[in-house]
Amino acid sequence: MISIFNRLSVKKGAAGQIVKRFANSWGNAQGFAGFVSMEVLRSDHIPQLRIMEEYTGEEGPPLFTEMLSAKVFSESWIFRA
């Protein structure tokens, strides 16, 4: 199992809107080989989200590199709140 953690800084008060975007984005990261789950953690005190994705397999960096180079991955980070 491979876990990838990301931190996303957001404008104060915008975290709820971005969490909804993640909740409604089924098919982006979920389409990558070995995808198991995604969790989005939100703090009421810090304008920041933590995103954890889990994947099966032992590929490690090649799987992550494939994901980073995918067009849908880069497009998913275009929005700013």
Biotite code that builds the C-alpha atoms (Angstrom):
import biotite.structure as struc

atoms = struc.array([
    struc.Atom([0.000, 0.000, 0.000], chain_id="A", res_id=1, res_name="MET", atom_name="CA", element="C"),
    struc.Atom([1.272, 3.458, -0.922], chain_id="A", res_id=2, res_name="ILE", atom_name="CA", element="C"),
    struc.Atom([-0.014, 6.598, 0.801], chain_id="A", res_id=3, res_name="SER", atom_name="CA", element="C"),
    struc.Atom([0.453, 10.070, -0.651], chain_id="A", res_id=4, res_name="ILE", atom_name="CA", element="C"),
    struc.Atom([-0.125, 13.115, 1.513], chain_id="A", res_id=5, res_name="PHE", atom_name="CA", element="C"),
    struc.Atom([-0.644, 16.634, 0.184], chain_id="A", res_id=6, res_name="ASN", atom_name="CA", element="C"),
    struc.Atom([-1.225, 19.936, 1.914], chain_id="A", res_id=7, res_name="ARG", atom_name="CA", element="C"),
    struc.Atom([-3.393, 22.547, 0.222], chain_id="A", res_id=8, res_name="LEU", atom_name="CA", element="C"),
    struc.Atom([-3.436, 26.100, 1.596], chain_id="A", res_id=9, res_name="SER", atom_name="CA", element="C"),
    struc.Atom([-6.755, 27.862, 1.025], chain_id="A", res_id=10, res_name="VAL", atom_name="CA", element="C"),
    struc.Atom([-8.162, 31.305, 1.683], chain_id="A", res_id=11, res_name="LYS", atom_name="CA", element="C"),
    struc.Atom([-9.850, 31.660, 5.048], chain_id="A", res_id=12, res_name="LYS", atom_name="CA", element="C"),
    struc.Atom([-13.461, 30.491, 4.816], chain_id="A", res_id=13, res_name="GLY", atom_name="CA", element="C"),
    struc.Atom([-13.010, 28.670, 1.477], chain_id="A", res_id=14, res_name="ALA", atom_name="CA", element="C"),
    struc.Atom([-12.189, 25.178, 2.807], chain_id="A", res_id=15, res_name="ALA", atom_name="CA", element="C"),
    struc.Atom([-15.816, 24.004, 2.786], chain_id="A", res_id=16, res_name="GLY", atom_name="CA", element="C"),
    struc.Atom([-16.235, 24.880, -0.891], chain_id="A", res_id=17, res_name="GLN", atom_name="CA", element="C"),
    struc.Atom([-13.061, 23.033, -1.839], chain_id="A", res_id=18, res_name="ILE", atom_name="CA", element="C"),
    struc.Atom([-14.024, 19.967, 0.222], chain_id="A", res_id=19, res_name="VAL", atom_name="CA", element="C"),
    struc.Atom([-17.279, 19.850, -1.809], chain_id="A", res_id=20, res_name="LYS", atom_name="CA", element="C"),
    struc.Atom([-15.239, 19.946, -5.037], chain_id="A", res_id=21, res_name="ARG", atom_name="CA", element="C"),
    struc.Atom([-13.245, 16.928, -3.876], chain_id="A", res_id=22, res_name="PHE", atom_name="CA", element="C"),
    struc.Atom([-16.444, 15.124, -2.863], chain_id="A", res_id=23, res_name="ALA", atom_name="CA", element="C"),
    struc.Atom([-17.931, 15.674, -6.328], chain_id="A", res_id=24, res_name="ASN", atom_name="CA", element="C"),
    struc.Atom([-14.801, 14.849, -8.346], chain_id="A", res_id=25, res_name="SER", atom_name="CA", element="C"),
    struc.Atom([-15.233, 11.078, -8.596], chain_id="A", res_id=26, res_name="TRP", atom_name="CA", element="C"),
    struc.Atom([-13.295, 9.845, -11.609], chain_id="A", res_id=27, res_name="GLY", atom_name="CA", element="C"),
    struc.Atom([-10.120, 11.954, -11.467], chain_id="A", res_id=28, res_name="ASN", atom_name="CA", element="C"),
    struc.Atom([-7.592, 10.390, -9.081], chain_id="A", res_id=29, res_name="ALA", atom_name="CA", element="C"),
    struc.Atom([-9.963, 7.455, -8.727], chain_id="A", res_id=30, res_name="GLN", atom_name="CA", element="C"),
    struc.Atom([-9.159, 6.481, -12.310], chain_id="A", res_id=31, res_name="GLY", atom_name="CA", element="C"),
    struc.Atom([-5.455, 5.876, -11.615], chain_id="A", res_id=32, res_name="PHE", atom_name="CA", element="C"),
    struc.Atom([-4.216, 2.297, -11.443], chain_id="A", res_id=33, res_name="ALA", atom_name="CA", element="C"),
    struc.Atom([-4.269, 0.903, -7.922], chain_id="A", res_id=34, res_name="GLY", atom_name="CA", element="C"),
    struc.Atom([-6.447, 3.662, -6.436], chain_id="A", res_id=35, res_name="PHE", atom_name="CA", element="C"),
    struc.Atom([-7.984, 2.609, -3.100], chain_id="A", res_id=36, res_name="VAL", atom_name="CA", element="C"),
    struc.Atom([-9.227, 5.731, -1.316], chain_id="A", res_id=37, res_name="SER", atom_name="CA", element="C"),
    struc.Atom([-8.942, 9.471, -0.783], chain_id="A", res_id=38, res_name="MET", atom_name="CA", element="C"),
    struc.Atom([-9.525, 11.399, 2.423], chain_id="A", res_id=39, res_name="GLU", atom_name="CA", element="C"),
    struc.Atom([-9.720, 15.183, 2.742], chain_id="A", res_id=40, res_name="VAL", atom_name="CA", element="C"),
    struc.Atom([-9.055, 16.513, 6.228], chain_id="A", res_id=41, res_name="LEU", atom_name="CA", element="C"),
    struc.Atom([-10.134, 20.004, 7.221], chain_id="A", res_id=42, res_name="ARG", atom_name="CA", element="C"),
    struc.Atom([-9.171, 22.116, 10.207], chain_id="A", res_id=43, res_name="SER", atom_name="CA", element="C"),
    struc.Atom([-11.442, 24.733, 11.744], chain_id="A", res_id=44, res_name="ASP", atom_name="CA", element="C"),
    struc.Atom([-8.383, 26.666, 12.916], chain_id="A", res_id=45, res_name="HIS", atom_name="CA", element="C"),
    struc.Atom([-5.956, 26.644, 9.969], chain_id="A", res_id=46, res_name="ILE", atom_name="CA", element="C"),
    struc.Atom([-6.884, 27.633, 6.375], chain_id="A", res_id=47, res_name="PRO", atom_name="CA", element="C"),
    struc.Atom([-5.509, 24.410, 5.005], chain_id="A", res_id=48, res_name="GLN", atom_name="CA", element="C"),
    struc.Atom([-6.645, 20.998, 3.776], chain_id="A", res_id=49, res_name="LEU", atom_name="CA", element="C"),
    struc.Atom([-4.741, 17.729, 4.021], chain_id="A", res_id=50, res_name="ARG", atom_name="CA", element="C"),
    struc.Atom([-5.383, 15.227, 1.263], chain_id="A", res_id=51, res_name="ILE", atom_name="CA", element="C"),
    struc.Atom([-4.431, 11.579, 1.692], chain_id="A", res_id=52, res_name="MET", atom_name="CA", element="C"),
    struc.Atom([-4.610, 9.135, -1.199], chain_id="A", res_id=53, res_name="GLU", atom_name="CA", element="C"),
    struc.Atom([-3.971, 5.391, -0.924], chain_id="A", res_id=54, res_name="GLU", atom_name="CA", element="C"),
    struc.Atom([-2.920, 3.051, -3.718], chain_id="A", res_id=55, res_name="TYR", atom_name="CA", element="C"),
    struc.Atom([-2.219, -0.675, -3.897], chain_id="A", res_id=56, res_name="THR", atom_name="CA", element="C"),
    struc.Atom([0.911, -2.142, -5.388], chain_id="A", res_id=57, res_name="GLY", atom_name="CA", element="C"),
    struc.Atom([4.625, -1.856, -4.890], chain_id="A", res_id=58, res_name="GLU", atom_name="CA", element="C"),
    struc.Atom([5.426, 0.404, -7.837], chain_id="A", res_id=59, res_name="GLU", atom_name="CA", element="C"),
    struc.Atom([5.995, 3.430, -5.629], chain_id="A", res_id=60, res_name="GLY", atom_name="CA", element="C"),
    struc.Atom([7.645, 6.229, -7.567], chain_id="A", res_id=61, res_name="PRO", atom_name="CA", element="C"),
    struc.Atom([6.635, 5.037, -11.075], chain_id="A", res_id=62, res_name="PRO", atom_name="CA", element="C"),
    struc.Atom([2.971, 5.038, -10.066], chain_id="A", res_id=63, res_name="LEU", atom_name="CA", element="C"),
    struc.Atom([3.334, 8.456, -8.464], chain_id="A", res_id=64, res_name="PHE", atom_name="CA", element="C"),
    struc.Atom([5.260, 9.774, -11.486], chain_id="A", res_id=65, res_name="THR", atom_name="CA", element="C"),
    struc.Atom([2.521, 8.486, -13.803], chain_id="A", res_id=66, res_name="GLU", atom_name="CA", element="C"),
    struc.Atom([-0.058, 10.270, -11.689], chain_id="A", res_id=67, res_name="MET", atom_name="CA", element="C"),
    struc.Atom([1.862, 13.556, -11.613], chain_id="A", res_id=68, res_name="LEU", atom_name="CA", element="C"),
    struc.Atom([2.339, 13.563, -15.377], chain_id="A", res_id=69, res_name="SER", atom_name="CA", element="C"),
    struc.Atom([-1.343, 12.888, -16.119], chain_id="A", res_id=70, res_name="ALA", atom_name="CA", element="C"),
    struc.Atom([-3.247, 15.802, -17.656], chain_id="A", res_id=71, res_name="LYS", atom_name="CA", element="C"),
    struc.Atom([-6.265, 15.273, -15.373], chain_id="A", res_id=72, res_name="VAL", atom_name="CA", element="C"),
    struc.Atom([-4.022, 15.579, -12.293], chain_id="A", res_id=73, res_name="PHE", atom_name="CA", element="C"),
    struc.Atom([-2.576, 18.925, -13.378], chain_id="A", res_id=74, res_name="SER", atom_name="CA", element="C"),
    struc.Atom([-6.030, 20.192, -14.380], chain_id="A", res_id=75, res_name="GLU", atom_name="CA", element="C"),
    struc.Atom([-7.451, 19.295, -10.973], chain_id="A", res_id=76, res_name="SER", atom_name="CA", element="C"),
    struc.Atom([-5.119, 21.841, -9.339], chain_id="A", res_id=77, res_name="TRP", atom_name="CA", element="C"),
    struc.Atom([-6.044, 24.786, -11.595], chain_id="A", res_id=78, res_name="ILE", atom_name="CA", element="C"),
    struc.Atom([-8.813, 26.203, -9.393], chain_id="A", res_id=79, res_name="PHE", atom_name="CA", element="C"),
    struc.Atom([-8.080, 28.628, -6.594], chain_id="A", res_id=80, res_name="ARG", atom_name="CA", element="C"),
    struc.Atom([-10.601, 29.616, -3.937], chain_id="A", res_id=81, res_name="ALA", atom_name="CA", element="C"),
])
